[in-house]
Amino acid sequence: MTMTMLYPLKFKPILKSRLWGGDRLVKAAGKSAAKRAAPAGRIGESWELSGVPGDVSVVANGFLKSNNLEELIEVYMGDLVGDRVYDAYGTEFPILVKFIDAHDVLSVQVHPDDELAEERHGSRGKTEMWYVADCEPGAYLYVGFNRPVTREEYLKAVADGTLTDLLMRYEVRRGDVYYIPAGTVHAIGPGLLVAEIQETSDITYRISDWGRLGEDGRPRELHTAEATDAIDFGYGKEYFRSGVTAPGTVKEVVSSPFFTTAVMHVDGTMRRDYAALDSFVAYICTEGSVHLDTDGGSDELTALRSILLPAEIDEAVLTGRGTVLEVYMK
C-alpha cells in the first residue's frame, strides 16, 4: 500500500480538431479547454484517459494535479492500475478512452491487430468499442462486411468507389454498443456522439474519405495497401449489442482480452464492490450526473466527463441519475 491512499482521479481533456468534428465536446470540456481548442467548431475527439505517447493525460484534481498518467504509474504501479495490469503493461496505460462528436461522416478505415501493429509501428493494435451516447434521427454506422468478400472483390470496390455496398450498415439508437475487433472495416456516420474505449494505439489506415479535402485543400492521404493487409475478411461476426439497461442495474456489454465494459444505469444509489478486482476502474458518464463516494475520496461525475478509480480503491457508491460506463481489465 502507498503511504497516502490514492483517490478518484480526473484528467484534463485532450481536445482534437477534426475535419468532421462539431462543438459539443468543447462545451463539455469547459472554458479553459475551449480556449486551447481551435477551431472550436471542429473538435471531433476529446481524449479523456490516454497513455498514447505525446498525448499522455494530466491529472486535474487533488494533490497529484499536473502529474501525468505515466508518471503516476511509475510511482504507484499496481496500487494505481492493478498488479496484473502493471506486470503486463508496465508504465503504459492499457486503454484509451475518448468521446467522438461526428458532425460529418468519418473516413472508412481499419486498424491493425497487435501483431501487425508491433511489426510495422512498434505499437499495440486497435480493438475498440463504441457506446452511442446520442444520435440524430437516421444516424448510421458501417461495421464489417455484409456478405463473404474476397480480397479481389474488396480491391475492385475500393477502386470503383463502391466499398460501402459491401459493408454492413446499422441504423443506430442511443444506448447501442458496437464491438469492433482490429481488422474490421468501419465508419462512423454523421450526427453521432460516441464514447469509445480502445487499446492504447493511434494507428488508423484510411481506406476512403468520400473525396473530402484536407485543410491544405488537397485530398487526404489514403492507406490502401496497408489497410488491405490489416483487414480480416472473415464474415458472420456480430458487432452489435444493446447497452440499454433498466434503472438501477448493471449490464456487461463487452468482455475481451483488451478491456471489459459494463453499462450502469444509476437511479438513486448504486454500490460497487471492487475488493476482488486487480485492476483500475474507469467511469465514463454519457448522460446525467452522479456523486461518487469511495474509500479514497469523493467527487462529482457529470455528462461527457470521466474519472479513474485506482486499483487500491475497494468500493464505490454512486448516487444520482445517469448512465455510466464502467471499464476495467480482467
C-alpha positions in Angstrom: 0.0 0.0 0.0 1.1 3.6 -0.6 1.6 5.9 2.3 -1.2 8.2 1.2 -4.2 6.4 -0.3 -5.0 7.3 -3.9 -8.3 9.0 -4.7 -10.6 9.2 -7.8 -8.5 10.9 -10.5 -9.8 13.4 -13.0 -7.8 14.3 -16.1 -7.7 17.3 -18.4 -9.5 16.5 -21.6 -7.2 16.5 -24.7 -9.3 18.0 -27.5 -8.5 17.0 -31.1 -9.5 19.2 -34.1 -11.0 17.1 -36.9 -12.5 18.0 -40.3 -15.7 16.1 -39.4 -15.9 17.4 -35.8 -18.6 19.6 -34.1 -18.8 21.8 -31.0 -20.4 19.6 -28.3 -17.1 18.4 -26.7 -15.7 21.9 -26.3 -18.8 22.9 -24.3 -18.4 19.8 -22.2 -14.7 20.3 -21.6 -15.2 23.8 -20.1 -13.8 27.3 -20.8 -10.1 26.6 -20.2 -10.1 23.7 -22.6 -12.2 25.6 -25.1 -9.6 28.4 -25.2 -6.9 25.9 -26.2 -9.0 24.4 -28.9 -9.0 25.8 -32.4 -11.1 25.9 -34.5 -13.7 25.4 -31.7 -16.4 24.3 -34.2 -14.4 21.3 -35.4 -13.5 19.4 -32.3 -14.0 15.8 -33.2 -12.5 14.0 -30.2 -11.9 14.5 -26.5 -9.3 12.1 -25.2 -10.4 11.5 -21.6 -7.9 9.0 -20.5 -4.7 8.4 -22.6 -1.3 6.8 -22.4 -0.6 7.4 -26.1 3.0 8.8 -26.4 2.8 12.6 -26.9 -0.8 12.7 -25.6 -0.5 11.3 -22.0 -3.3 12.5 -19.8 -2.6 15.0 -17.0 -4.3 15.0 -13.6 -6.7 17.9 -13.0 -7.6 17.4 -9.3 -6.1 16.7 -5.9 -2.6 16.6 -4.6 -1.4 14.8 -7.8 -2.6 17.6 -10.0 -0.3 18.4 -13.0 1.3 14.9 -12.9 0.7 12.8 -16.0 -0.6 9.2 -16.1 2.8 7.6 -17.0 4.5 9.4 -14.1 1.7 8.1 -11.7 2.1 4.5 -12.9 5.9 4.8 -12.3 5.4 5.8 -8.7 2.2 3.9 -7.7 2.5 0.8 -10.0 -0.1 -1.9 -9.1 -1.8 0.4 -6.5 -2.9 2.5 -9.4 -3.5 0.1 -12.3 -3.5 -3.3 -10.6 -0.6 -5.7 -10.1 -1.5 -8.0 -13.1 -2.0 -4.9 -15.3 1.3 -3.5 -14.3 3.1 -6.8 -14.9 1.6 -7.0 -18.4 1.8 -3.3 -19.5 4.4 -1.6 -17.3 4.1 2.2 -17.3 1.9 2.1 -20.4 -1.8 2.7 -19.5 -3.6 -0.1 -21.4 -6.7 1.7 -22.7 -7.6 4.9 -24.5 -11.0 6.5 -23.6 -12.4 9.2 -25.8 -15.6 10.9 -26.8 -16.3 11.4 -30.6 -18.5 14.1 -31.9 -19.2 13.2 -35.6 -20.8 16.3 -37.1 -19.9 14.8 -40.5 -19.1 11.3 -41.7 -15.7 9.8 -40.7 -13.5 8.1 -43.2 -13.9 4.4 -44.0 -11.0 2.8 -42.1 -9.4 -0.2 -40.4 -7.0 -0.7 -37.6 -4.2 -3.3 -37.4 -4.1 -6.1 -34.8 -1.4 -6.3 -32.2 0.9 -8.5 -34.3 0.8 -6.3 -37.4 1.0 -3.0 -35.4 4.1 -4.2 -33.5 5.8 -5.3 -36.7 5.0 -2.1 -38.6 4.9 0.6 -35.9 6.3 -0.8 -32.7 2.8 -0.2 -31.2 -0.2 -2.0 -30.0 -3.1 -2.7 -32.3 -6.5 -1.2 -32.0 -9.5 -3.2 -31.0 -12.3 -0.8 -29.9 -15.9 -0.4 -28.8 -18.4 2.3 -29.3 -21.3 3.3 -27.0 -23.8 5.6 -28.7 -24.4 8.5 -26.2 -26.6 10.5 -28.5 -27.6 10.5 -32.2 -29.7 12.4 -34.6 -32.7 10.7 -36.3 -31.4 8.5 -39.2 -27.9 8.3 -37.9 -25.9 5.2 -39.0 -22.7 3.3 -38.8 -20.8 0.9 -41.1 -19.2 -2.1 -39.4 -17.9 -5.2 -41.1 -18.8 -6.8 -44.4 -22.5 -7.6 -45.2 -21.5 -10.9 -47.0 -18.5 -13.0 -47.7 -16.0 -10.9 -49.6 -12.7 -11.8 -51.3 -9.6 -9.7 -51.3 -10.1 -9.2 -55.0 -13.8 -8.1 -54.7 -12.7 -5.6 -51.9 -9.9 -4.1 -54.0 -12.3 -3.7 -57.0 -14.9 -2.0 -54.8 -12.3 0.4 -53.5 -11.1 1.3 -57.0 -14.8 1.7 -58.2 -15.8 3.8 -55.2 -18.5 1.2 -54.2 -16.9 -0.1 -51.0 -19.9 0.8 -48.8 -22.0 -1.6 -50.9 -20.0 -4.4 -49.3 -20.4 -3.1 -45.7 -23.0 -3.7 -43.0 -25.0 -0.6 -42.4 -26.5 -0.2 -38.9 -29.2 2.4 -38.1 -28.3 3.4 -34.6 -30.1 4.4 -31.4 -29.0 5.9 -28.1 -27.6 3.1 -25.9 -26.4 0.9 -28.8 -23.0 -0.8 -28.3 -20.7 -1.9 -31.1 -17.6 -4.1 -30.5 -15.0 -3.7 -33.3 -12.1 -6.1 -33.3 -8.9 -5.0 -35.0 -9.1 -5.8 -38.8 -12.8 -4.8 -39.1 -13.6 -2.2 -41.7 -15.8 0.6 -40.3 -17.0 4.2 -40.5 -19.0 6.5 -38.2 -21.8 8.4 -39.9 -22.8 12.0 -39.2 -24.9 13.1 -36.3 -23.4 10.8 -33.7 -21.9 11.3 -30.2 -20.0 8.2 -29.2 -18.0 7.1 -26.2 -15.1 5.0 -27.5 -12.9 2.6 -25.5 -9.9 1.0 -27.2 -6.4 -0.3 -26.9 -3.7 2.3 -26.4 -3.0 3.0 -30.1 -3.5 5.8 -32.6 -2.9 3.8 -35.8 -5.6 4.2 -38.4 -5.5 3.0 -42.1 -7.8 5.3 -44.1 -9.4 3.4 -47.0 -11.8 6.0 -48.3 -12.5 9.6 -47.3 -15.5 10.3 -49.5 -13.4 12.6 -51.8 -13.0 15.1 -48.9 -10.2 17.7 -49.0 -7.9 18.4 -46.1 -7.1 21.7 -44.5 -4.5 22.2 -47.3 -7.1 21.9 -50.0 -5.8 18.5 -51.1 -7.3 15.0 -50.8 -6.3 13.4 -47.5 -3.8 10.5 -47.6 -5.2 7.0 -48.1 -3.5 3.8 -46.9 -5.0 1.3 -49.3 -2.1 -1.2 -49.4 -1.5 -1.1 -45.6 -5.2 -1.5 -45.0 -5.6 -4.5 -47.3 -3.0 -6.4 -45.3 -4.8 -5.5 -42.0 -8.3 -6.4 -42.9 -10.0 -9.5 -41.5 -12.0 -10.8 -44.5 -13.9 -13.2 -42.2 -17.7 -13.0 -42.2 -20.5 -13.6 -39.8 -19.3 -11.8 -36.7 -21.9 -10.0 -34.6 -20.7 -6.5 -33.8 -23.9 -5.0 -32.3 -25.2 -5.4 -28.7 -27.7 -3.4 -26.8 -26.4 -1.3 -23.9 -29.9 -0.3 -22.8 -30.4 -1.2 -19.1 -33.2 -0.9 -16.6 -32.9 1.8 -13.9 -30.6 0.7 -11.1 -29.0 -2.1 -13.0 -25.6 -3.0 -14.4 -25.1 -4.8 -17.7 -21.8 -6.2 -19.0 -21.7 -5.5 -22.8 -18.0 -6.3 -23.7 -15.7 -8.8 -22.2 -12.4 -9.1 -24.2 -8.7 -9.7 -23.6 -8.3 -5.9 -24.1 -10.9 -4.5 -21.7 -14.3 -5.3 -20.1 -17.1 -2.7 -20.2 -20.4 -2.6 -18.3 -23.3 -0.1 -18.6 -24.6 1.2 -15.3 -27.9 3.0 -15.2 -27.7 4.8 -11.9 -31.1 5.7 -10.5 -30.7 6.6 -6.8 -27.8 4.8 -5.1 -25.6 2.0 -6.6 -22.8 0.3 -4.7 -19.9 -1.4 -6.5 -17.5 -3.8 -4.8 -14.0 -3.9 -6.3 -12.2 -5.7 -3.4 -11.6 -8.8 -5.6 -10.7 -6.9 -8.8 -7.0 -6.5 -9.5 -7.5 -3.5 -11.9 -8.2 0.2 -12.1 -11.8 1.1 -13.0 -12.6 3.9 -15.4 -16.0 5.6 -15.2 -17.3 7.4 -18.3 -20.5 9.4 -17.8 -22.6 9.6 -21.0 -25.7 11.4 -19.6 -26.9 12.8 -16.3 -24.7 13.2 -13.2 -23.7 11.2 -10.2 -21.9 11.8 -6.9 -19.1 9.3 -6.2 -18.0 8.2 -2.8 -15.1 5.9 -2.3 -12.7 4.8 0.4 -10.2 7.1 -1.2 -12.4 10.2 -1.5 -15.5 11.7 -3.1 -16.2 13.7 -6.3 -18.8 14.6 -8.9 -19.1 13.0 -12.3 -21.1 14.8 -15.0 -22.1 14.1 -18.6 -19.2 13.7 -21.1 -16.6 13.5 -18.4 -14.6 10.6 -17.0 -12.9 9.6 -13.8 -10.3 6.9 -12.9 -10.6 4.8 -9.7 -7.1 3.5 -8.7 -6.9 -0.3 -8.2 -6.4 0.1 -4.4 -10.0 1.5 -4.1 -12.2 -1.4 -2.9 -15.7 0.1 -3.0 -17.6 2.9 -4.8 -21.0 4.3 -4.1 -22.7 6.2 -6.9 -25.7 8.4 -6.1 -27.8 10.3 -8.6 -29.3 9.7 -12.0 -27.2 9.0 -15.1 -25.6 6.5 -17.4 -22.0 5.5 -16.6 -19.7 3.1 -18.5 -17.6 1.0 -16.2 -14.3 -0.2 -17.7 -11.6 -2.4 -16.3 -9.2 -5.2 -17.1 -10.0 -8.8 -16.2 
